């Protein structure tokens, strides 16, 4: 498994509220996680860093490789971290109302789980096809699902940044968690909406197809988002299943 990631403040923001991490547990299972914080001048920074670093630290202490039991572990950790973020937000006035999106991929052998809260995304690139594995938890996506808004209109809707699920803010934690199997030469892209609001799926697909290193692919995606205006912080993490081992 190869990995590379990059995060950038973008062209319009003063600070970067995205946070990204990659962790390995005692049995060699791997965990990639990306968060996009929100709320107040400092709150977004704090919430996203808390979510990534705390859950990543807890993962490193595990030795489990069973993907089904790791689903239960992750749901428990998300609930625990939600309480931590709420407690911190209630403790400090300048952090009140902070929260974060979160996408994660947990890899064990041939299997991986994808977890999602909010509108950060996971894509899979396989056999020259790009597929979004996560569903945006956003107001405009709900309107699209109800047939009240077209996908094209959703891209430019004035309320496209309203998130319907977050980590923090609410007592409820409702993450989507799905298990998949790797195939040889699969790519997974974890990213924040600072990328996907600026760079369309066709550009992402073309970049992942380009015969360059993972680091260069990340750099290219960040550059494309900045060239398109860089209206938000931008984070891209790419995983590549390099061969037959671990796939079936």
N, C-alpha and C positions, 0 to 999 in steps of 0.2 A: 504494500500500500504506500503510495506517494501522497504527500500533502504539501500545500503551500497556502498562505493567506496573506492578505494585505488590507489595511484599513486607512482611510484618508478623511480629512476634515471636510473636503469639498471646497466649493468656491464661495459659498454664502454664509456659512456658519463660523462662529468664533471658537467653538470648542467641539470636540468629537465625543458624542454620547453613545457611539457604537463600542462594543467590546467583543473580543474574539479570543478563543482559547482551544488548545488541543491537548488531550491528556491520555495516558496509558495506565491501566490498572495492574495489579500484581500478577495477573495471569496473561497479560498481553492484549487484552481487549482495549479498543481505542474509542475515544469520545471527542467529537468535534462539536463546538457550541458557538453560536453567534447571537448577540443580543443588541437591540436598538432601544436605548433608554429615552424616556420622556418625562417632562414635568419639572418646571422651574429652571433657574439658572444652573444649579448644581445637581438637582435631583436625578436627571437622566443619566449623568455620568455615574452617580453612586449606584443607582438601581441596576444598570447593566453590568457594572463591574462586580457587584455583589452576586448577581445571579450566576455569572460565568465562573468567577473564582471560587465561590463557595461550593457549587455543585461539582465543579471540576476537582476540587480538593477531596470531596467525599468520594468521587469516583476512583481516584488514585488509591484510596484506602481499601477498595473492594478487591476480591479475588474471584468473583463470579464470572462464568463464561456462558451461562444459559440465558439465551436471549429473552425467553418468556419471563423468567424471574427478574431480569434487568428492566423489563417494562414496569413491573411493580415497584422496583427500586426507584426508577426515575420519577414515577408519579408521586411517590412518597417524598422524594427530595424537592420536587417542584412545590408541593404543598407546604413543606417546611420552609423553603426559601421565600414563598409568598408571605408567610407570617413574619419572617425576619425583615422583609422590605417594608411591610406595613408598620411594624414596630419602630423601625428606624425613621420612617416618615412622620410618625406621630410624636417622635422624640424631638425633632428639630423643625422649626417653622419653615426654614428655607428648603426643606425636603418634602414638605406636605404635598400629597398627590402624586408622588413619583411612581413610576412603573416602568416596565420594559417588555418588549417583544422577546421571543426566544425561539430559535430553531436549533435542533441538535440531531446529530447522527451518532449512534452508538453501534460499533462494529465488533462482531464476535464471529470469527471464522467466515463461513459462507453467508452469514446473515447480518443484517443491520436493521436497526429500528430508526424511524424518523419521528421526531416529536416537534410539535409546533404550537405556539401561542402568539397570536397577532398576525402581522402582515409581512414579516421577514419570510424568506422562501428557501426551499430545497428543490433543486432541479436534478434530474438524471439525464445524462447524455449517453445514449446507447445506439449503436448501429446507425449513426448519423441522424438520430431522432432525439429531439429535446422534449422532455416531459416534466411538467411541474408536479412534484409529489405532494406538496402541501397546498392547503386551501387558505386563502387570505381570510382572516377574521376581521373584516372591515365592513363599514356601512355600505359602501358602493358594491361590494361583492354580494352582500345580502340582497340588494336591489336587483343585481344582475340575475341571481338565482330565482328571484320572484318574477322575473320577466318585466320589471319596471324600468330597466336600464340596459342598453346594449353594452357589450364589452368595449367597443370603441368609445362610446360616450363616457364610460366609467374612467377611462384613462385621463380625462380632462375635467372630471367632476370637481366642483369647488370643495366638496366634503370628502374627497378621496383619502384624506389622512385621518379620518375618524376610525379608531380601532374599537372593535366590539369585545375583544378578549385581551387581557394583559396579565403579566405577572406583577403583583403589587396592585394597588388602587382598590381592589375588591377582595372580599373574604373568599370568594369562589375562585377555584383554579380549574379550568376546563381545557386541557391539552388534547390535541389529536395525536395519537400514537399508532403507527402502523409498522409492521415487519415486512421486509423485502429480502430477496436473495440476490447476491451479486452474480454477474456474468463477467467473463474476462473482458478487460478493456473498458469497463464502466467508468464514467466520470460522475461525481456528485458535486454540485455547486451549492454552497450555503451562502446567502447574501441578504443584505438589508434592502429596504425600499429605496434607499439612496442610489442603488444601482438600477433596480427594475423600473423606477419611475423615469429614468433617463435613457436606458438602453433596452431596446426591445428584444424579444425572444430570438429573432433571426440574427441579430448582431451577436447575442450570446452564443448561439449555436455556431456561427462562423468562427468566433474566437476560440471556442473549445476544439474545433476541427483543425485549427492552424497547427502545423508541426513545430511547436515551440515548447519550452519547459513550462511546468505549472506556474513557476514564479512569473514568467513572462506573460502567461495568460492572465494571471491576476492583475499585473500591472496594466495590461491592455484594457481590461474591463474597467478598472479605475479611471484610466485616461479617457476612455470613451464617455463615461459618466460626467467627468469634469468638462470635456469638450462640449457636451450637450447642455452645460449650464452649472452642473455640480450643485444643485439647490439644497442638498442634504449631505450628511455624512455618508460615506460609501465603504462598504465592507464586502470582500469576496474571499471565500475559502473553498479551495478545490481539492477533492480527494480523487485519486485514480487507482483503480484496481488493475495492477500491472500485468497479471498473468493468470495461469490456471489455478495456482495454489489458493485455496480459500474460496474457490468458486465451484459450483456444481450445477 
